[in-house]
Amino acid sequence: MSNKEKKLTQLEEHEAYEASHSEVQEIMEKYDRESVTRHLKGPLKWVVFALCILFSCFQLYSAFTGRIPATQLRPMHLGFVMMLVFLIFPVTKKARRDILPVYDIILSLLGMGVCLYIALQHVELANRIGKNTPMDIWVGGILIVLLFECCRRVVGLPIMCVAAVFLLYAHFGPYMPGILAHKGRTVERIIRQLVYTTEGIMGTPLGASSTFIYLFVLFGAFLERTEVGNFFIDFANSIAGHKRGGPAKVAVLASALEGTVSGSSVANTVGSGSFTIPMMKKLGYRKEFAAAVEATASTGGQIMPPVMGAAAFLMAESVGVSYMEVVKAALIPAVLYFVGIYIIIEFEARKYGLVGMNKEDMPKFIPLIKKSGYLILPLLVILGFLSLGYTPIFAALVGIASCVLCDIIRHIIIGVSGALDARQERKEKINALQVAKDTAVSTGIDVVAALDKGARNVLSVAVACGMAGIIVGMITLTGLGQKLGNSLVTLAGGSQYLTLIFTMLASIILGMGVPTTANYLITSTIMAGTVMKVVGCEMLAAHMFVFYFGIIADITPPVALAAMAGSAIAKSDPFKTGLNAVKLAIAAFIVPYLFVFNNKMLLIGAQWYDVLQIGITSIFGMMGIAAALEGYYSRHAHLLQRLLFLVGGLLLIEPGLITDIIGIVVIIIPILWQDLENKKLGGKMEPSFDTYKDMSFGKKLTTMLTESFVMIGKLFKGKSSANV
């Protein structure tokens, strides 16, 4: 079959391979707790809808006016969140979704009631801190219990269990072993710390959720209504769809773009993966690899500036730097992450002779930009205002306004296009008034839908922030953070590298099954101080280190929720999918070790020539590492070549002139070596990896070494053979 015959038309792709809506929803509900929601009908549906709109309007009013103090805004924010969680999320996955039980109505009112108690008495509560009344303690206790239940419903058990352990530790301190022992805290003292101070539930995490995180989640909902997601996919298709292994490259580009505003690895994986994964399989990619590509790319969206799953704003608050400093620091590592995936995909496609999609069926770049390029305006507006020094809140508000403007433009284009078509068919005149009316109605519907969607999307983030506040509060109350750090350093024997490895493992474990925002808050609170103490790096570098490893827990077995969701679409082995995802995400495992020792990779203290050098050499370094992992460059690489590619790649990624020079020399050797082999040995090697399939590790290593030396012998003897 010719390459042209292998190519697929866009119509065939959609008709034959796009996953059904019901299948996608089933996968989402299995791996993403946020997707298990009620489907109410009648008056109750509209009551919940009205409350979501009210919640968004309340938040916009607070942002616009700035008149609501934090001591009132935070409990009110949490009150809306808990009320909506009990109304929208059923008590279990198996519970009926079409009814609203009376107990959930009571719980929703109770959740809002206890938060109103705190908000309306914020002055009195501040005056009697340490001398709280029995009513204060009961209200605080009820709030904590309700928050735990909300977490169980909307976020899941992992973070709930972690928070419960910290609460038990705070209370049962005298019974703890060794250095973990402390005098213990009473239940009343714990409640005061968590509810009536700014070092608990109402602390910095919830403060971030009630301000700029909510606004950026709302911005994402508005952006979604402008259909920018479809534009991202068309944009990626126009650039890479027709290239070798096109669908996989489209998945990488589209996920990188979507990740700029999204906050869920699983949702990204299922959303775009329902189209890209079947297409990759059709074009010849192994199903585990296809699922891993989408999962890895979608997870990478959480480390891609400017939003980074809302963690960028929290990081700026925690570290005490400007938001733009965090964005700058995240840029090169994020680019390397996606470049690494892209290059491995390229080598995989070369190895198996995979083709792209039919170029004639792909969107054309220039016409696409002319037609829909304005949809990217909101993102440019936000980045522009942030770079000019405006606050994230102001930038988000302007971004939302620009989304509305883009939506108006989109509906005007649709209306005018429809009117022109009607005029050609029925010789009618264009009715400008009707176009304006339709545009106003359609835009109004989109605005209201976005307000509703934004309120629903923020629930999991806000609950996770509240739970993270519990963890932070207990660490502050007991001094556990320093004890854990000291224990980790002792376990590592003072070794910097062992400490970082243990920190990496702890961050991955703590990040399993936890949303991005809570993930960062937990890992940074517990582990970042240890990294700073041992390595002596910048605070921002330490926070980025634990953040990266917390995020890639979504693709690291055994939990690997994003990889599991991708494997469900691909019908692949989940564990093998996770292993493939780890290989694709190799940059996320390597780069953090480099930037904690050399902060220039985070653009900290770097000049423009440092940025240029780091950017160029790191990309070539990722090429070398990708060739080593994939075992292919211009032909199949044997063991010695792979080792040279790996060493050269690592040296090039490490910022530094000497390492770059050595890395270039080392990586050129296997490149020239393969070029010479292609000329002398007559074409490309046939795949040899199947030979090793059932071998033990020792036998596999011996066979690969033997093969390497045989290849060298043939090369120097000058023998030509096409069947090596």
KEDRENVO-440725 format. One line per 3 residues: number of its first residue (from 1); their letters; for each residue y negated, x negated, z of C-alpha. Coordinates in pm, whole numbers, plus 50000, padded with zeros to 5 digits. Layout:
<recs>
NUM> a> Y,X,Z | ...
</recs>
This chain:
<recs>
1> msn> 50000,50000,50000 | 49660,49862,49904 | 49375,49820,50150
4> kek> 49190,50099,49976 | 49485,50333,50023 | 49498,50244,50390
7> klt> 49139,50346,50445 | 49080,50693,50579 | 48811,50940,50502
10> qle> 48597,51071,50783 | 48729,51422,50726 | 49091,51309,50765
13> ehe> 49003,51125,51083 | 48859,51436,51245 | 49120,51681,51119
16> aye> 49431,51478,51195 | 49350,51263,51494 | 49069,51392,51713
19> ash> 49209,51507,52048 | 49172,51874,52125 | 48913,51992,52375
22> sev> 49180,52122,52611 | 49366,51791,52607 | 49048,51598,52677
25> qei> 48962,51831,52965 | 49312,51791,53108 | 49282,51411,53100
28> mek> 48935,51426,53257 | 49060,51644,53542 | 49353,51413,53605
31> ydr> 49154,51091,53630 | 48800,51207,53705 | 48761,51414,54023
34> esv> 48416,51530,53911 | 48567,51729,53625 | 48764,51964,53851
37> trh> 48506,52243,53873 | 48502,52620,53902 | 48446,52844,53601
40> lkg> 48269,53139,53761 | 48170,53456,53579 | 47927,53736,53640
43> plk> 47649,53726,53903 | 47798,53429,54091 | 47779,53214,53778
46> wvv> 47408,53287,53743 | 47343,53230,54114 | 47492,52879,54091
49> fal> 47303,52820,53766 | 46974,52926,53932 | 47039,52697,54229
52> cil> 47097,52401,53995 | 46768,52474,53816 | 46592,52508,54153
55> fsc> 46737,52174,54266 | 46609,51996,53953 | 46268,52161,53978
58> fql> 46242,52060,54345 | 46319,51697,54253 | 46070,51698,53965
61> ysa> 45801,51846,54191 | 45864,51576,54449 | 45846,51301,54185
64> ftg> 45533,51440,54020 | 45335,51501,54338 | 45480,51254,54586
67> rip> 45384,51501,54861 | 45725,51533,55026 | 45786,51255,55283
70> atq> 46119,51072,55279 | 46213,51219,55618 | 46211,51564,55455
73> lrp> 46307,51476,55098 | 46634,51305,55187 | 46784,51583,55402
76> mhl> 46666,51848,55154 | 46826,51650,54871 | 47151,51626,55066
79> gfv> 47130,51996,55156 | 47112,52099,54790 | 47396,51860,54709
82> mml> 47634,51989,54976 | 47552,52351,54898 | 47628,52302,54528
85> vfl> 47944,52100,54593 | 48098,52384,54795 | 47997,52636,54528
88> ifp> 48108,52435,54223 | 48415,52239,54336 | 48733,52417,54453
91> vtk> 48906,52315,54774 | 49200,52166,54578 | 49283,52097,54214
94> kar> 49539,52379,54218 | 49304,52640,54365 | 49182,52924,54146
97> rdi> 48873,52831,53945 | 48747,53179,53861 | 48669,53298,54214
100> lpv> 48440,53181,54494 | 48608,53218,54835 | 48404,53345,55129
103> ydi> 48472,53027,55328 | 48306,52816,55057 | 48000,53041,55061
106> ils> 47983,52994,55439 | 48027,52617,55407 | 47756,52598,55140
109> llg> 47509,52787,55360 | 47607,52574,55660 | 47552,52254,55459
112> mgv> 47204,52362,55358 | 47136,52495,55710 | 47205,52171,55897
115> cly> 46995,51974,55646 | 46708,52223,55676 | 46727,52178,56055
118> ial> 46669,51804,56008 | 46402,51845,55739 | 46195,52106,55922
121> qhv> 46209,51921,56255 | 46167,51570,56121 | 45864,51495,56340
124> ela> 46022,51630,56660 | 46349,51449,56588 | 46164,51120,56539
127> nri> 45988,51166,56873 | 46308,51231,57066 | 46526,50964,56906
130> gkn> 46763,50830,57172 | 46711,51148,57375 | 46859,51398,57135
133> tpm> 46946,51746,57254 | 47302,51884,57245 | 47195,52095,56944
136> diw> 47088,51779,56761 | 47427,51620,56824 | 47617,51931,56712
139> vgg> 47410,51957,56394 | 47465,51587,56320 | 47839,51615,56381
142> ili> 47870,51918,56153 | 47674,51736,55880 | 47911,51435,55894
145> vll> 48222,51657,55876 | 48079,51856,55583 | 47986,51536,55400
148> fec> 48343,51409,55437 | 48475,51735,55290 | 48227,51712,55002
151> crr> 48346,51358,54937 | 48709,51469,54932 | 48630,51737,54675
154> vvg> 48396,51559,54437 | 48449,51184,54475 | 48804,51146,54599
157> lpi> 48998,50989,54884 | 48933,50612,54846 | 48574,50599,54970
160> mcv> 48646,50875,55223 | 48928,50667,55375 | 48711,50354,55385
163> aav> 48432,50543,55564 | 48682,50695,55810 | 48817,50349,55894
166> fll> 48465,50226,55969 | 48399,50525,56195 | 48722,50466,56385
169> yah> 48641,50098,56415 | 48300,50177,56563 | 48451,50407,56827
172> fgp> 48769,50216,56914 | 48613,49869,56920 | 48772,49755,57249
175> ymp> 49120,49805,57102 | 49058,49591,56793 | 49234,49252,56764
178> gil> 49070,48908,56785 | 48715,48861,56665 | 48704,49221,56542
181> ahk> 48692,49351,56900 | 48366,49494,57038 | 48266,49722,57325
184> grt> 48283,50039,57117 | 48029,50315,57058 | 48032,50672,57188
187> ver> 48056,50967,56950 | 47699,51067,57040 | 47571,50716,56963
190> iir> 47751,50714,56627 | 47604,51054,56531 | 47253,50941,56625
193> qlv> 47293,50627,56416 | 47426,50810,56112 | 47207,51121,56104
196> ytt> 46881,51051,56284 | 46798,50697,56176 | 46731,50538,55837
199> egi> 47033,50309,55880 | 47292,50576,55815 | 47340,50876,55589
202> mgt> 46964,50919,55545 | 46920,50552,55464 | 46839,50354,55151
205> plg> 47133,50476,54935 | 47044,50843,54978 | 46676,50754,54945
208> ass> 46751,50602,54604 | 46958,50906,54506 | 46678,51145,54600
211> tfi> 46420,50961,54391 | 46481,50746,54085 | 46860,50788,54061
214> ylf> 46821,51165,54034 | 46549,51124,53773 | 46757,50888,53561
217> vlf> 47060,51116,53586 | 46832,51398,53473 | 46701,51174,53196
220> gaf> 47061,51120,53082 | 47117,51497,53074 | 46801,51549,52865
223> ler> 46903,51263,52636 | 47244,51423,52589 | 47081,51751,52477
226> tev> 46899,51563,52201 | 47245,51465,52068 | 47171,51097,52103
229> gnf> 47542,51040,52170 | 47626,51146,51814 | 47350,50917,51690
232> fid> 47503,50624,51881 | 47843,50690,51721 | 47693,50725,51371
235> fan> 47486,50412,51433 | 47797,50215,51535 | 47990,50353,51236
238> sia> 47714,50251,50996 | 47728,49892,51127 | 48098,49834,51193
241> ghk> 48305,50133,51079 | 48394,49979,50742 | 48462,49632,50879
244> rgg> 48801,49488,50966 | 48939,49691,51257 | 48641,49926,51228
247> pak> 48723,50198,51486 | 48773,49940,51763 | 48438,49778,51687
250> vav> 48276,50121,51673 | 48419,50191,52020 | 48262,49871,52153
253> las> 47918,49929,52001 | 47904,50300,52085 | 48020,50244,52444
256> ale> 47762,49969,52494 | 47488,50206,52377 | 47617,50508,52570
259> gtv> 47656,50295,52882 | 47283,50237,52889 | 47240,50588,53029
262> sgs> 47586,50684,53156 | 47734,50636,53500 | 48106,50703,53461
265> sva> 48369,50473,53311 | 48628,50750,53290 | 48390,51000,53129
268> ntv> 48285,50740,52871 | 48649,50653,52798 | 48759,51010,52745
271> gsg> 48442,51119,52565 | 48439,50865,52282 | 48804,50764,52320
274> sft> 48929,51106,52208 | 48805,51005,51862 | 48826,50624,51852
277> ipm> 49170,50571,52012 | 49369,50787,51763 | 49177,50622,51478
280> mkk> 49262,50272,51603 | 49629,50367,51626 | 49621,50506,51272
283> lgy> 49474,50185,51134 | 49749,49975,51292 | 49633,49876,51640
286> rke> 49901,49876,51908 | 49856,50185,52125 | 49816,49985,52448
289> faa> 49552,49770,52281 | 49369,50072,52135 | 49349,50241,52476
292> ave> 49243,49916,52641 | 48960,49860,52391 | 48802,50196,52469
295> ata> 48855,50168,52845 | 48714,49815,52859 | 48413,49898,52643
298> stg> 48339,50214,52840 | 48366,50031,53172 | 48128,49769,53036
301> gqi> 47866,50040,53007 | 47830,50020,53386 | 47711,49659,53368
304> mpp> 47490,49708,53061 | 47115,49727,53128 | 46892,49916,53170
307> vmg> 47062,50173,53398 | 47395,50007,53492 | 47534,50329,53636
310> aaa> 47221,50360,53853 | 47321,50043,54039 | 47027,49849,53889
313> flm> 46782,50050,54100 | 46984,50009,54419 | 47022,49639,54354
316> aes> 46647,49601,54316 | 46597,49782,54649 | 46868,49584,54830
319> vgv> 46770,49240,54702 | 46396,49301,54722 | 46311,49214,54363
322> sym> 46158,49416,54082 | 46376,49637,53870 | 46301,49428,53560
325> evv> 46432,49117,53738 | 46768,49291,53779 | 46769,49398,53414
328> kaa> 46691,49043,53299 | 46962,48899,53522 | 47223,49144,53392
331> lip> 47146,49090,53023 | 47333,48770,52927 | 47652,48848,53129
334> avl> 47663,49199,52978 | 47614,49068,52625 | 47891,48811,52680
337> yfv> 48120,49087,52806 | 48083,49293,52488 | 48081,48989,52260
340> giy> 48410,48881,52415 | 48568,49220,52346 | 48429,49228,51993
343> iii> 48565,48882,51905 | 48912,48954,52049 | 48917,49271,51838
346> efe> 48824,49065,51531 | 49108,48818,51594 | 49353,49102,51659
349> ark> 49253,49259,51329 | 49293,48927,51147 | 49632,48867,51304
352> ygl> 49774,49201,51194 | 49580,49241,50869 | 49405,49557,50987
355> vgm> 49145,49722,50767 | 48836,49928,50831 | 48747,50282,50738
358> nke> 48626,50380,50394 | 48272,50250,50357 | 48174,50544,50135
361> dmp> 48256,50782,50419 | 48051,50593,50678 | 47687,50683,50751
364> kfi> 47440,50461,50568 | 47228,50253,50807 | 46882,50293,50650
367> pli> 46911,50669,50577 | 47049,50721,50930 | 46754,50541,51088
370> kks> 46510,50738,50873 | 46677,51067,50959 | 46763,51024,51329
373> gyl> 46606,50698,51443 | 46346,50885,51648 | 46625,50980,51893
376> ilp> 46616,50628,52032 | 46250,50676,52129 | 46318,50784,52493
379> llv> 46512,50466,52566 | 46238,50253,52412 | 45976,50443,52612
382> ilg> 46157,50381,52941 | 46211,50012,52869 | 45850,49977,52756
385> fls> 45700,50133,53066 | 45932,49940,53297 | 45847,49610,53128
388> lgy> 45477,49690,53169 | 45527,49711,53545 | 45532,50087,53598
391> tpi> 45762,50225,53867 | 46110,50351,53772 | 46005,50701,53884
394> faa> 45708,50708,53647 | 45913,50557,53364 | 46187,50818,53413
397> lvg> 45935,51104,53408 | 45779,50973,53086 | 46129,50926,52945
400> ias> 46217,51288,53021 | 45896,51403,52854 | 45980,51193,52547
403> cvl> 46326,51353,52539 | 46164,51696,52523 | 45938,51572,52242
406> cdi> 46238,51437,52048 | 46420,51766,52097 | 46119,51953,51957
409> irh> 46116,51722,51655 | 46490,51770,51606 | 46463,52149,51608
412> iii> 46162,52142,51374 | 46366,51931,51129 | 46659,52172,51160
415> gvs> 46431,52472,51114 | 46246,52330,50815 | 46572,52215,50652
418> gal> 46721,52561,50699 | 46409,52724,50559 | 46413,52497,50255
421> dar> 46778,52579,50189 | 46705,52951,50221 | 46408,52917,49988
424> qer> 46622,52749,49723 | 46895,53013,49751 | 46683,53329,49779
427> kek> 46343,53208,49653 | 46190,53285,49993 | 45873,53131,50132
430> ina> 45889,52906,50437 | 45787,53108,50740 | 45609,52854,50962
433> lqv> 45573,53105,51245 | 45947,53173,51248 | 46023,52799,51249
436> akd> 45785,52750,51545 | 45940,53041,51731 | 46296,52916,51674
439> tav> 46193,52566,51780 | 46035,52693,52103 | 46340,52904,52191
442> stg> 46591,52627,52110 | 46393,52362,52298 | 46358,52595,52596
445> idv> 46733,52648,52604 | 46791,52273,52588 | 46545,52206,52870
448> vaa> 46704,52464,53099 | 47054,52340,53012 | 46949,51981,53087
451> ldk> 46806,52082,53426 | 47137,52251,53508 | 47344,51958,53382
454> gar> 47133,51701,53568 | 47184,51880,53899 | 47561,51896,53845
457> nvl> 47586,51533,53733 | 47407,51396,54038 | 47641,51558,54294
460> sva> 47905,51287,54295 | 47644,51011,54302 | 47456,51167,54595
463> vac> 47774,51230,54795 | 47886,50873,54730 | 47545,50747,54846
466> gma> 47578,50952,55165 | 47924,50810,55232 | 47801,50460,55159
469> gii> 47532,50526,55420 | 47807,50590,55675 | 47968,50257,55592
472> vgm> 47638,50070,55601 | 47545,50240,55928 | 47870,50141,56099
475> itl> 47844,49782,55975 | 47490,49764,56114 | 47591,49924,56444
478> tgl> 47891,49696,56505 | 47790,49375,56327 | 48114,49392,56131
481> gqk> 47969,49243,55813 | 47916,48901,55968 | 48260,48910,56131
484> lgn> 48431,48990,55800 | 48235,48716,55626 | 48331,48461,55891
487> slv> 48696,48571,55872 | 48696,48531,55497 | 48544,48183,55516
490> tla> 48799,48084,55783 | 49085,48218,55571 | 48961,48013,55275
493> ggs> 48935,47700,55489 | 48570,47659,55393 | 48654,47620,55023
496> qyl> 48389,47768,54798 | 48631,47858,54520 | 48888,48014,54752
499> tli> 48616,48214,54924 | 48497,48344,54586 | 48853,48430,54485
502> ftm> 48909,48622,54809 | 48573,48794,54762 | 48673,48887,54408
505> las> 49002,49039,54526 | 48831,49226,54811 | 48565,49363,54573
508> iil> 48829,49481,54326 | 49023,49654,54604 | 48711,49815,54752
511> gmg> 48601,49927,54404 | 48925,50103,54309 | 48866,50469,54235
514> vpt> 48504,50458,54358 | 48202,50567,54150 | 47966,50295,54028
517> tan> 47684,50356,54277 | 47903,50372,54587 | 48107,50085,54450
520> yli> 47805,49857,54449 | 47680,49972,54789 | 48016,49908,54956
523> tst> 48092,49572,54796 | 47741,49434,54837 | 47711,49541,55201
526> ima> 48042,49389,55302 | 48083,49090,55069 | 47751,48970,54919
529> gtv> 47638,48795,55238 | 47957,48590,55241 | 47897,48466,54885
532> mkv> 47541,48363,54972 | 47652,48185,55288 | 47932,47985,55124
535> vgc> 47788,47906,54780 | 47420,47898,54875 | 47322,48092,54563
538> eml> 47036,48335,54506 | 47078,48675,54671 | 47065,48847,54332
541> aah> 47349,48628,54202 | 47563,48716,54506 | 47502,49087,54456
544> mfv> 47581,49060,54084 | 47905,48876,54166 | 48048,49149,54388
547> fyf> 47910,49423,54161 | 48095,49286,53858 | 48430,49270,54033
550> gii> 48382,49611,54190 | 48319,49760,53845 | 48617,49602,53668
553> adi> 48844,49764,53926 | 48833,50056,53679 | 49042,49853,53433
556> tpp> 49240,49635,53675 | 49596,49750,53761 | 49736,49912,53962
559> val> 49463,50181,53991 | 49256,50116,53675 | 49130,50474,53631
562> aam> 48953,50409,53299 | 49260,50234,53157 | 49480,50521,53278
565> ags> 49255,50774,53108 | 49268,50573,52785 | 49646,50544,52804
568> aia> 49674,50923,52846 | 49493,50970,52513 | 49689,50691,52338
571> ksd> 50023,50799,52491 | 50072,50436,52591 | 50220,50259,52892
574> pfk> 49949,50269,53163 | 50033,49932,53318 | 50046,49752,52982
577> tgl> 49719,49919,52889 | 49567,49782,53210 | 49691,49431,53131
580> nav> 49543,49449,52781 | 49216,49571,52931 | 49208,49273,53170
583> kla> 49254,49039,52872 | 48973,49208,52681 | 48743,49195,52984
586> iaa> 48803,48826,53042 | 48429,48756,53040 | 48388,48976,53349
589> fiv> 48641,48758,53533 | 48490,48424,53426 | 48113,48468,53397
592> pyl> 48047,48568,53763 | 48195,48237,53884 | 47960,48054,53651
595> fvf> 47639,48236,53740 | 47682,48202,54116 | 47687,47824,54071
598> nnk> 47428,47813,53794 | 47170,48091,53827 | 47013,48010,53490
601> mll> 47275,48237,53333 | 47096,48518,53518 | 46766,48388,53380
604> iga> 46663,48286,53731 | 46434,47985,53696 | 46521,47953,53326
607> qwy> 46279,47857,53049 | 46290,48002,52697 | 46484,47702,52565
610> dvl> 46739,47747,52846 | 46785,48109,52740 | 46832,48006,52376
613> qig> 47081,47735,52464 | 47278,47951,52709 | 47288,48246,52468
616> its> 47412,48052,52164 | 47662,47824,52338 | 47802,48107,52554
619> ifg> 47876,48321,52249 | 48063,48031,52088 | 48235,47977,52420
622> mmg> 48356,48338,52421 | 48488,48282,52068 | 48698,47992,52196
625> iaa> 48832,48188,52492 | 48908,48487,52268 | 49100,48263,52026
628> ale> 49298,48118,52317 | 49387,48460,52458 | 49467,48618,52123
631> gyy> 49649,48309,51993 | 49470,48331,51661 | 49169,48185,51486
634> srh> 49214,48132,51113 | 49591,48131,51165 | 49826,48170,51459
637> ahl> 49747,47905,51718 | 50025,47714,51892 | 50004,47615,52258
640> lqr> 49802,47292,52228 | 49545,47459,52006 | 49514,47748,52247
643> llf> 49456,47508,52537 | 49183,47329,52341 | 49018,47662,52253
646> lvg> 49029,47764,52619 | 48889,47439,52759 | 48617,47419,52493
649> gll> 48523,47783,52548 | 48491,47744,52925 | 48278,47430,52887
652> lie> 48045,47607,52643 | 47998,47906,52872 | 47909,47682,53166
655> pgl> 47530,47630,53135 | 47447,47261,53099 | 47374,47015,52820
658> itd> 47664,46776,52896 | 47922,47056,52921 | 47789,47208,52598
661> iig> 47824,46882,52405 | 48178,46821,52535 | 48267,47186,52472
664> ivv> 48150,47169,52109 | 48359,46857,52047 | 48666,47008,52213
667> iii> 48643,47343,52033 | 48584,47183,51691 | 48921,47002,51717
670> pil> 49145,47314,51692 | 48913,47470,51433 | 48946,47167,51201
673> wqd> 49312,47138,51296 | 49381,47494,51176 | 49179,47437,50861
676> len> 49394,47132,50784 | 49710,47330,50856 | 49601,47604,50618
679> kkl> 49554,47346,50343 | 49869,47140,50407 | 50117,47402,50522
682> ggk> 50040,47664,50262 | 49887,47971,50411 | 49904,48145,50746
685> mep> 50188,48131,51000 | 50389,48446,51043 | 50359,48603,51389
688> sfd> 50582,48417,51633 | 50507,48605,51953 | 50802,48846,51909
691> tyk> 51031,48542,51944 | 50923,48508,52306 | 50957,48875,52397
694> dms> 51274,48861,52610 | 51241,48500,52731 | 51180,48389,53087
697> fgk> 50850,48216,53158 | 51009,47870,53173 | 51199,47911,52848
700> klt> 50893,48061,52680 | 50681,47761,52784 | 50947,47513,52666
703> tml> 50979,47691,52330 | 50601,47702,52277 | 50569,47329,52355
706> tes> 50854,47247,52118 | 50695,47459,51847 | 50362,47280,51900
709> fvm> 50514,46934,51855 | 50716,47047,51552 | 50394,47177,51397
712> igk> 50218,46846,51464 | 50508,46655,51310 | 50501,46869,50996
715> lfk> 50127,46833,50971 | 50133,46456,50978 | 50430,46434,50744
718> gks> 50226,46640,50498 | 50507,46884,50432 | 50407,47213,50281
721> san> 50582,47521,50405 | 50480,47881,50403 | 50755,47984,50644
724> v> 50684,47793,50963
</recs>
